[in-house]
Amino acid sequence: MAHPQFERSVVYHCAPALVGLKPACLISLSAAEYPDLPRLAAAYSRLLEHRGVRLEVLCRCRRRFLLLVYRPALLERCLFSPRVAGLLEDAGYPAGASCSALLRRLSGRIAADGGFPHELGLFLGYPPEDVVGFMTHGGSGCRLCGEWKVYQDVEGARRQFRKFALCRSALCSRLERGCSLLSLLGAEQRPAA
């Protein structure tokens, strides 16, 4: 059985990660609408893994699920860069930990705090200088607000935001014309309900 509403939500909110423009995107989904989300996400993840995409429930927080859609290879490259690895270590993440261990730690922090730790931006591929700027200025005083709050490279961020918007528009348009999430990424069949 198809899950068109789930696919629309994932494509709209996570298009940049689906095509590799970002290492990851996070989406919040209603537990009432998707009571079976962990099973559904696991089924889609199995079918998309050979395309380099994974779906992982980070947290069931109150009445919502937080679903991370990510490209493991891109996420590892991002998290293991010296600058990001240092920032994660400063935030209490274990040095030299695997990507899955870092994700488990992030999931635990979200569940324990009931909110979004600042370092979440590093997992989503935000520039480290903008994550640091957000932490330093408490979210105020940014030079541009779009997919994230920009404190440094405004023109570079504008270019990225445009790419993300074009990507989202193109994928959503194909979905509206009858493509499924799996066919958009070259996978063959939809998971059973």
Number of C-alpha atoms within 10 A of each C-alpha: 7 12 14 14 10 17 17 17 15 23 23 18 18 22 25 25 26 28 20 15 16 22 26 27 22 21 16 18 19 15 16 11 12 14 14 11 21 17 13 17 20 16 16 22 20 14 18 21 14 11 16 16 24 22 24 18 19 22 22 20 17 10 12 17 21 20 21 24 28 27 23 17 13 19 19 16 13 22 22 18 10 11 12 21 19 15 17 20 13 12 12 10 18 14 13 11 14 13 17 11 13 19 18 14 17 20 18 14 17 19 16 11 10 13 10 13 13 14 21 18 19 23 24 21 20 21 19 17 16 20 23 17 19 21 14 10 11 11 16 12 13 17 11 16 13 11 13 18 20 25 22 16 13 15 11 10 21 16 11 17 16 12 14 20 15 14 21 19 15 13 22 22 12 14 19 12 9 10 14 23 26 17 14 16 15 12 16 13 14 16 17 10 10
